[in-house]
Structures are given as structure tokens and as C-alpha cells.
């Protein structure tokens, strides 16, 4: 068990190509769903859990995200917002977190979430649930999972099989898997030892944890929606307004 990390990271540097034309003039994290941007919704969730410093990486139309964070701070945001600048090179998910490690202080495990997945808590605070389930003796990564049947906005075959203990296995050659990765996770700093320079995916770290039998998953008990296409924006807004 671990306390909610004092520092976390929201990944907001992607190009959002599947969201065009909405992303022709704004970065994907600044697309609004039911009157609030995806970025603000992710930051809201972090702050509701008590995360005091939030690192946000930027690349595409980075000035817009910086301006939104400055405005949020002026509006009385509950956290301190720190930019991890990737204007020079888009580093993918893993490379983005690796570059931001000095900004993340001494946090271990690292709390990381994608800005393009919308989630609401169930009966308990989601990030607090992840922190309570974290066991460094058994885990190098703990992923928040969505039951594939409940994964709205997602049309894939699933990502992982989950044992009763919570340990994960990839879908592999199976046609389907029961669980989808939500984009929210806790990661041990030890996974970042000797990572490549430059761009790489967090999947590299999941594979390291899998090989050591230290990749685990916690099933989300609240709402989740993958906002990956313009059509998904309207669908997600309907779900939110319907409660």
C-alpha cells in the first residue's frame, strides 16, 4: 500500500491525428466534452485525489496547453502545474515520462495518466484505490483496467487477461481479452533503469514488468470513455449528462 503520490504526470503531447478536423487548430487535450476540456477533467481527477504537483508534457500546439494551465492556475487551481517541454521531439509515452523524471521529484511509484481518456470515480476515489492496491513487494506496474464490455468509445479486442490475484497477461494470439487499459497507472521508478534515449512506448516497461511477473491490474468501478474520434466526443458528452 502507498499514499497517493504528491506528484503525477498527465500525458498531453500527442498529435491527435484521429481527432481531425477537431485537432487542426487545437491540441487534443483541449477538446471539450460537455463543456470542459479533456485536460481539465484529467487535472480535476488528480487534484481530487490530493496530487499537489502535476507535470504536463507538451508538443503539438504547445502554447495553447501552456496558456490553459496558466489560466487554470490563475483561476485558483488546487495544484502546481509544471511543463515538460517536448517541442524539439515527440517522445511517445515512455520517452515523455523518462524526460520528465527530474520534474517528478522523489515520487515512487509514479502516477501517470493519458489526457485523452475520460474517467469518473466510482464509489471511491480512483487514484486513491490505485494507491491502496499498490504493493511494491509484488508490483512494478499497476494499471487501471476497464471491463471490455464497459469500455465505451473503444472498438478493439482488449489488451489483457487478469488472474484472480490481479497479475496480468497480454492478449497475445487470443481473439479477445476481457480487459482494456484505461491509460491510468502507477509505475515503479525501477522500470526506467537503462531505458533508451529518445522516443519509446510505455509498452517497453510493461513488457519488462510482464517478464518479471510484476505487472498487475485493478478494475475500475466507475465511468470511463475513450475519446479517440470526433464522434466519441458527442457520445461521451451524452454519457456524462445522463449521469
C-alpha positions as CSV (number, residue, x, y, z in Angstrom):
1,X,0.0,0.0,0.0
2,X,1.2,3.5,-0.8
3,X,0.0,7.0,-0.2
4,X,-1.4,9.0,-3.2
5,X,1.7,10.4,-4.9
6,X,2.3,14.0,-4.2
7,X,3.4,14.5,-7.9
8,X,1.8,13.0,-11.0
9,X,2.0,13.3,-14.8
10,X,-0.6,13.9,-17.5
11,X,0.5,12.9,-21.0
12,X,-0.7,15.7,-23.3
13,X,1.9,15.8,-26.1
14,X,0.2,13.6,-28.8
15,X,-0.7,14.8,-32.3
16,X,-4.4,13.7,-32.1
17,X,-4.5,12.7,-35.8
18,X,-7.6,10.6,-35.4
19,X,-9.5,13.6,-34.0
20,X,-9.1,15.7,-37.1
21,X,-10.6,18.1,-38.1
22,X,-11.1,19.0,-34.4
23,X,-7.4,19.0,-33.8
24,X,-6.4,21.1,-36.8
25,X,-6.4,24.2,-34.7
26,X,-6.1,22.9,-31.1
27,X,-4.4,20.0,-29.3
28,X,-6.5,17.0,-28.4
29,X,-6.4,17.6,-24.6
30,X,-8.1,20.9,-25.2
31,X,-11.1,19.4,-26.9
32,X,-14.2,20.0,-24.8
33,X,-16.6,17.2,-23.7
34,X,-19.8,18.5,-22.1
35,X,-18.3,22.0,-21.7
36,X,-15.0,21.0,-20.1
37,X,-11.7,20.1,-21.7
38,X,-10.2,16.6,-21.5
39,X,-7.1,18.1,-19.9
40,X,-9.1,19.9,-17.2
41,X,-11.0,16.7,-16.5
42,X,-7.8,14.8,-16.0
43,X,-6.4,17.5,-13.8
44,X,-9.6,17.6,-11.8
45,X,-9.2,13.9,-11.1
46,X,-5.6,14.3,-10.0
47,X,-6.5,17.2,-7.7
48,X,-9.5,15.4,-6.2
49,X,-7.1,12.7,-5.1
50,X,-4.8,15.2,-3.5
51,X,-2.0,15.3,-6.0
52,X,-0.2,18.6,-5.3
53,X,2.1,18.9,-8.3
54,X,1.1,17.9,-11.8
55,X,3.6,17.6,-14.7
56,X,2.1,18.0,-18.2
57,X,4.1,17.3,-21.3
58,X,3.6,19.4,-24.4
59,X,4.5,19.1,-28.1
60,X,1.7,19.8,-30.7
61,X,0.3,23.4,-30.3
62,X,2.1,23.5,-27.0
63,X,1.5,27.2,-26.4
64,X,-2.2,26.5,-26.1
65,X,-1.8,24.0,-23.4
66,X,0.6,26.3,-21.6
67,X,-1.9,29.1,-21.8
68,X,-4.7,26.9,-20.4
69,X,-2.5,25.8,-17.5
70,X,-1.6,29.4,-16.7
71,X,-5.3,30.3,-16.8
72,X,-6.2,27.4,-14.6
73,X,-3.6,28.5,-12.0
74,X,-5.0,32.0,-12.1
75,X,-8.5,30.6,-11.5
76,X,-7.2,29.0,-8.3
77,X,-6.3,25.5,-9.4
78,X,-5.5,23.3,-6.4
79,X,-2.2,22.0,-7.8
80,X,1.1,23.4,-9.1
81,X,1.4,22.8,-12.9
82,X,4.8,22.1,-14.4
83,X,5.5,21.8,-18.1
84,X,7.7,19.1,-19.6
85,X,8.6,20.6,-23.0
86,X,8.9,18.2,-26.0
87,X,8.7,20.8,-28.7
88,X,12.0,19.6,-30.1
89,X,10.9,16.0,-30.4
90,X,7.8,14.0,-29.7
91,X,9.0,11.3,-27.3
92,X,6.0,9.0,-27.2
93,X,4.6,7.8,-23.8
94,X,7.7,6.2,-22.3
95,X,10.2,8.7,-23.6
96,X,7.9,11.5,-22.3
97,X,7.8,10.1,-18.8
98,X,11.6,9.4,-18.9
99,X,12.3,13.0,-19.8
100,X,10.0,14.3,-17.0
101,X,11.6,12.2,-14.3
102,X,13.6,15.1,-12.8
103,X,10.4,17.1,-12.6
104,X,8.6,14.3,-10.8
105,X,10.6,14.7,-7.6
106,X,11.1,11.6,-5.4
107,X,7.7,10.2,-6.3
108,X,7.7,6.4,-6.4
109,X,5.5,4.9,-7.7
110,X,4.9,7.3,-10.5
111,X,1.3,8.3,-11.2
112,X,0.8,8.7,-15.0
113,X,-2.4,9.2,-17.0
114,X,-3.3,9.9,-20.6
115,X,-5.2,13.1,-21.3
116,X,-7.5,11.5,-23.9
117,X,-9.4,9.1,-21.7
118,X,-12.2,10.4,-19.6
119,X,-13.0,8.8,-16.3
120,X,-15.1,9.4,-13.3
121,X,-14.7,7.8,-9.9
122,X,-17.0,5.0,-8.7
123,X,-17.7,4.5,-5.1
124,X,-14.2,5.6,-4.1
125,X,-11.6,7.9,-5.5
126,X,-9.9,6.1,-8.3
127,X,-6.4,7.2,-7.7
128,X,-6.7,6.5,-4.0
129,X,-7.9,3.0,-4.9
130,X,-4.8,2.5,-7.1
131,X,-2.5,3.8,-4.3
132,X,-4.2,1.5,-1.7
133,X,-3.7,-1.5,-4.0
134,X,0.0,-0.8,-4.8
135,X,2.3,-3.4,-3.3
136,X,6.0,-2.8,-4.1
137,X,6.9,-6.3,-3.0
138,X,4.9,-7.7,-5.9
139,X,4.5,-5.0,-8.4
140,X,6.5,-2.9,-10.8
141,X,3.4,-1.6,-12.6
142,X,-0.3,-1.3,-11.6
143,X,-2.7,-0.5,-14.5
144,X,-6.3,0.7,-14.1
145,X,-8.4,-1.6,-16.3
146,X,-11.8,-1.4,-17.8
147,X,-14.0,-4.4,-18.5
148,X,-14.1,-4.6,-22.3
149,X,-17.9,-4.7,-22.3
150,X,-17.9,-1.4,-20.4
151,X,-15.2,0.3,-22.4
152,X,-17.2,2.9,-24.3
153,X,-15.6,4.5,-27.3
154,X,-13.3,1.6,-27.6
155,X,-13.7,-0.9,-30.5
156,X,-10.6,-3.1,-30.0
157,X,-10.3,-6.7,-28.9
158,X,-9.0,-6.0,-25.4
159,X,-5.5,-5.7,-24.0
160,X,-5.0,-8.1,-21.0
161,X,-6.2,-11.2,-19.3
162,X,-6.2,-10.8,-15.5
163,X,-5.7,-13.5,-12.9
164,X,-7.7,-13.5,-9.6
165,X,-4.5,-12.2,-7.9
166,X,-4.5,-9.2,-10.3
167,X,-1.5,-10.3,-12.3
168,X,-1.8,-9.5,-16.0
169,X,-1.0,-11.3,-19.2
170,X,-1.2,-9.8,-22.7
171,X,-4.0,-11.0,-25.1
172,X,-1.3,-12.5,-27.3
173,X,-2.8,-14.7,-30.0
174,X,-6.2,-14.9,-28.4
175,X,-9.0,-13.2,-30.3
176,X,-10.1,-11.2,-27.4
177,X,-9.2,-10.3,-23.8
178,X,-11.5,-9.2,-21.1
179,X,-9.8,-6.0,-20.0
180,X,-8.8,-2.8,-21.7
181,X,-6.0,-0.5,-20.3
182,X,-7.6,2.8,-19.2
183,X,-4.5,5.0,-19.6
184,X,-4.1,5.5,-15.8
185,X,-1.3,3.7,-14.0
186,X,1.3,3.6,-11.2
187,X,4.8,2.7,-12.3
188,X,7.9,1.9,-10.3
189,X,10.9,4.0,-11.0
190,X,13.0,0.9,-11.3
191,X,11.3,0.2,-14.7
192,X,13.1,3.3,-16.1
193,X,16.6,1.9,-15.5
194,X,18.6,1.9,-18.7
195,X,15.7,3.0,-20.9
196,X,16.5,4.2,-24.4
197,X,17.3,7.8,-25.2
198,X,14.6,9.5,-27.2
199,X,11.1,8.2,-28.2
200,X,9.8,4.9,-26.9
201,X,6.5,3.5,-25.7
202,X,5.5,2.6,-22.2
203,X,4.8,-0.8,-23.6
204,X,8.5,-1.4,-23.2
205,X,8.1,-1.0,-19.5
206,X,5.0,-3.2,-19.3
207,X,7.0,-5.9,-21.1
208,X,9.7,-5.6,-18.5
209,X,7.2,-6.0,-15.7
210,X,5.5,-8.9,-17.5
211,X,8.8,-10.7,-17.9
212,X,9.3,-10.4,-14.1
213,X,5.7,-11.4,-13.4
214,X,5.3,-8.0,-11.8
215,X,2.6,-6.4,-14.0
216,X,-0.8,-6.1,-12.2
217,X,-4.2,-4.6,-12.9
218,X,-7.0,-3.0,-10.9
219,X,-10.5,-3.0,-12.4
220,X,-12.2,0.5,-12.5
221,X,-15.6,0.7,-10.8
222,X,-16.7,4.0,-12.3
223,X,-17.3,5.6,-15.7
224,X,-14.7,5.5,-18.5
225,X,-14.8,6.7,-22.0
226,X,-12.1,6.6,-24.7
227,X,-12.4,9.9,-26.7
228,X,-10.5,8.9,-29.8
229,X,-12.6,10.2,-32.6
230,X,-14.9,13.3,-33.2
231,X,-17.9,11.0,-32.9
232,X,-16.8,9.8,-29.5
233,X,-16.9,13.4,-28.2
234,X,-20.7,13.6,-28.6
235,X,-21.1,10.1,-27.2
236,X,-19.0,10.8,-24.1
237,X,-20.9,14.1,-23.6
238,X,-24.3,12.2,-23.6
239,X,-23.0,9.7,-21.0
240,X,-21.8,12.5,-18.7
241,X,-25.0,14.4,-18.9
242,X,-27.1,11.3,-18.4
243,X,-25.0,10.5,-15.2
